């Protein structure tokens, strides 16, 4: 019993707290823009399945907390389901006075704005969290100067030397050695462009970090890139840098750009055979990571919330029916053609999208469970 309570408090509670915040913000983005455009909203739900408790507001929207806390949705009046598939039969029976307020009767640009608002809300949440942490706490940094180049390493072959100061990697500014390490680590077996300063002269090189398996403090295996450089760090090297409010905006945008690009490259690796399936994670892995990060403190958990929010926003923009990106694809086609796709074509697309999303959920759940078991017995 004690072990179960410990597991519940250590893993499930942090996971649900993080997920609930992200889902609420995402769905609130849809809700607010829909309200601003005069759309009648039937339900705002955190979670799926049976309602645990809820209430109706003065506009007739049902706010509910549901039994399966792994997502959420905003359902508009006239929708067939939570995926916003129009219900033509129900629409025909709706009071004519309500028809102008149906989502399906709004202009294509209004519908695009409403659907895009969810992922945009996730990006804004990420920006606000990262910006607040940067302004409020600053960041500890180390001068990005190479201390030693390992013999016969990628760095030596590329011509790097002790004392070289790294200026940028793949167009990302390097403010400290920790930036340099992260940019290299997130590019295993991918070519990277590096700009460095040597004796006042800027030089540009291209190299390919080697893929290496490492274990983090929690025993999780990570596949990272390494080029073979080290740096000894003394207490005098470590400084706390606090950017001003304006500079922090640029640094936060740069951080979000980095996450988006590296996430895209990570997904692209699977199409060229470089991907590591162990790095893919579903609910089980996210719960485990949330629990592990929670042990590092509330700031670390808030930072994880920002990263997951951005990744969920990106995932939802994939052009797969059932996801926001699939809806946007339909509406962009409608804007170009001047008329929507037939309901038959849309229905086929939604079924196809449902199959993809379900297959991905099953795969990640199996992947999570398999590697969790292997870790337990290994």
Beta strands, then each sheet from edge to edge (+ up, - down):
strand 1: 41-56
strand 2: 62-76
strand 3: 139-141
strand 4: 148-149
strand 5: 165-169
strand 6: 172-173
strand 7: 191-198
strand 8: 201-208
strand 9: 210-215
strand 10: 221-226
strand 11: 229-230
strand 12: 239-241
sheet 1: 1+ 2-
sheet 2: 3+ 12-
sheet 3: 4+ 11-
sheet 4: 6+ 5- 7+ 8-
sheet 5: 9+ 10-
end
